[in-house]
């Protein structure tokens, strides 16, 4: 019997992922939902609120939003992983999102 390469319907995953794809993080700045974005998934240019530099397409990064605001796209921010990890040691840049 030939090998089946395509996923079975019960094995399929939702595209774009919902809240289930995010991990919860708590810090002095509150509770957050954080999703890792691989370089292959990164298709657009974003501005990191931690360093105010661009996150170019193809660069792995994280998307974070307040945990109490799970459905609001407007609250999501794209961060470099290192900027997200060091956000407690420095505040956001002077530029307002």
C-alpha positions as CSV (number, residue, x, y, z in Angstrom):
1,X,0.0,0.0,0.0
2,X,1.4,3.4,-0.9
3,X,2.3,5.8,1.9
4,X,-0.1,8.6,2.5
5,X,1.6,12.0,2.7
6,X,-1.4,14.3,3.1
7,X,-2.8,14.8,6.7
8,X,-6.0,13.1,7.6
9,X,-8.9,15.5,8.2
10,X,-8.7,14.9,12.0
11,X,-5.0,15.8,11.9
12,X,-5.4,19.2,10.2
13,X,-4.6,22.3,12.1
14,X,-6.3,25.7,11.9
15,X,-4.3,28.2,9.8
16,X,-3.2,31.3,11.6
17,X,-3.8,29.6,15.0
18,X,-6.1,30.9,17.6
19,X,-5.5,31.5,21.2
20,X,-4.6,27.8,21.5
21,X,-1.4,28.5,19.7
22,X,-0.3,31.1,22.1
23,X,1.5,30.6,25.4
24,X,0.5,32.6,28.5
25,X,3.2,34.8,30.2
26,X,3.0,36.9,33.3
27,X,5.4,39.8,34.1
28,X,5.5,43.1,36.0
29,X,3.7,44.6,33.0
30,X,0.7,42.2,33.2
31,X,-0.5,39.0,31.7
32,X,0.2,38.4,28.0
33,X,-0.5,35.8,25.3
34,X,2.6,35.3,23.2
35,X,2.9,33.4,19.9
36,X,6.2,32.6,18.2
37,X,6.4,33.4,14.5
38,X,8.9,31.5,12.4
39,X,10.9,33.1,9.7
40,X,8.9,31.2,7.1
41,X,5.6,32.6,8.5
42,X,6.9,36.2,8.7
43,X,5.5,37.7,5.5
44,X,5.2,41.4,6.3
45,X,7.4,44.2,7.8
46,X,6.5,45.2,11.3
47,X,8.0,47.8,13.8
48,X,9.2,46.4,17.1
49,X,7.9,48.5,20.0
50,X,11.0,47.5,22.1
51,X,13.7,48.9,19.8
52,X,11.7,50.8,17.2
53,X,13.5,48.9,14.4
54,X,11.8,47.0,11.6
55,X,11.2,43.3,11.7
56,X,11.6,42.3,8.1
57,X,9.9,39.5,6.3
58,X,11.7,36.2,6.9
59,X,12.8,37.2,10.4
60,X,11.5,35.0,13.3
61,X,9.9,37.0,16.1
62,X,7.0,36.9,18.6
63,X,3.5,38.5,18.6
64,X,2.2,39.5,22.0
65,X,-1.1,40.9,23.2
66,X,-2.8,41.5,26.6
67,X,-4.3,38.3,28.0
68,X,-7.6,39.9,28.8
69,X,-8.0,41.1,25.2
70,X,-7.8,37.8,23.4
71,X,-9.8,38.7,20.3
72,X,-8.5,42.2,19.5
73,X,-6.1,42.4,16.5
74,X,-5.4,46.1,17.3
75,X,-3.7,45.1,20.6
76,X,-1.2,42.7,19.0
77,X,2.4,43.8,18.7
78,X,5.2,42.2,16.9
79,X,8.5,42.1,18.9
80,X,12.0,40.8,18.3
81,X,12.4,37.9,20.6
82,X,15.3,39.6,22.5
83,X,13.3,42.8,22.8
84,X,10.4,40.9,24.2
85,X,12.6,39.1,26.7
86,X,14.2,42.3,27.9
87,X,11.1,44.5,28.0
88,X,11.2,44.5,31.9
89,X,14.7,46.0,31.9
90,X,13.7,48.8,29.5
91,X,10.5,50.5,28.6
92,X,9.0,50.9,25.1
93,X,10.6,53.5,22.9
94,X,9.2,57.0,22.8
95,X,7.3,56.3,19.7
96,X,3.7,55.3,20.6
97,X,2.5,52.2,18.7
